[in-house]
Amino acid sequence: MSKTFLFLCTILAVFISVSGFITSPSPIHFIFLPVPLYLIASFVAQLRSSRAQPEVSLSSRRSGLIIAIFFFSFLLAFKLIGLFLP
């Protein structure tokens, strides 16, 4: 499950980065370039590893997930307000 999830996240991150560079080649896109590069490196390292990777338990990271959800919902609301107000 974790290899498949990492692969899907990697494909999504690469797609977002490539489409961002194609639509508007701005220097701001270089700030987010390490994310797909890290995911690609992690995926290649996990494929080359012969031993099984332990499953990740998210119960210990509950507060981090709550903070991330709050942060992304704040950014989404900020962007939606910016779209509808001139």
C-alpha positions in Angstrom: 0.0 0.0 0.0 2.7 2.5 0.9 4.7 2.0 -2.3 1.5 2.5 -4.4 0.6 5.6 -2.4 4.1 7.1 -2.8 4.0 6.4 -6.5 0.7 8.1 -6.9 1.8 11.1 -4.9 5.0 11.3 -6.9 3.1 11.2 -10.2 0.8 13.9 -9.0 3.6 16.2 -7.8 5.5 15.8 -11.0 2.3 16.6 -13.0 1.6 19.7 -11.0 5.2 20.9 -11.3 5.4 20.3 -15.0 2.0 21.9 -15.7 3.0 24.9 -13.6 6.2 25.4 -15.5 4.4 25.0 -18.9 1.5 27.4 -18.1 3.4 30.2 -16.4 7.2 29.9 -16.3 7.7 32.0 -13.2 10.6 31.9 -10.7 8.1 31.2 -7.9 7.8 27.6 -9.3 11.4 26.9 -8.4 10.5 27.2 -4.7 8.3 24.1 -5.0 10.7 22.1 -7.1 12.3 20.2 -4.2 9.0 18.5 -3.4 8.7 16.4 -6.5 12.5 15.8 -6.5 12.3 14.5 -2.9 9.3 12.3 -3.8 11.1 10.9 -6.8 14.3 10.2 -4.8 12.2 8.5 -2.0 10.3 6.4 -4.5 13.5 5.2 -6.2 15.1 4.5 -2.8 12.0 2.5 -1.8 12.1 0.5 -5.0 15.7 -0.3 -4.6 15.3 -1.5 -1.1 14.9 -5.2 -0.8 13.5 -5.4 2.7 9.9 -4.6 3.4 9.1 -1.1 4.7 7.0 -0.9 7.9 3.6 0.5 7.6 3.2 4.1 8.8 0.8 4.7 11.7 -0.8 8.1 11.6 -2.2 8.0 15.1 0.9 9.6 16.6 0.8 12.4 14.1 -2.7 13.5 14.8 -1.8 17.1 15.9 0.4 17.5 12.8 -2.4 16.4 10.5 -4.9 18.8 12.2 -2.5 21.7 11.8 -1.9 20.8 8.1 -5.6 20.5 7.5 -6.2 23.9 9.1 -3.4 25.5 7.2 -4.6 24.2 3.8 -8.2 25.1 4.5 -7.1 28.6 5.4 -5.1 28.9 2.1 -8.0 27.5 0.2 -10.4 30.0 1.7 -8.0 32.9 1.1 -7.7 31.9 -2.6 -11.5 31.5 -3.0 -12.1 34.9 -1.5 -9.5 36.4 -3.8 -11.2 34.8 -6.8 -14.6 36.2 -6.1 -13.6 39.7 -4.8 -11.9 42.1 -7.2 
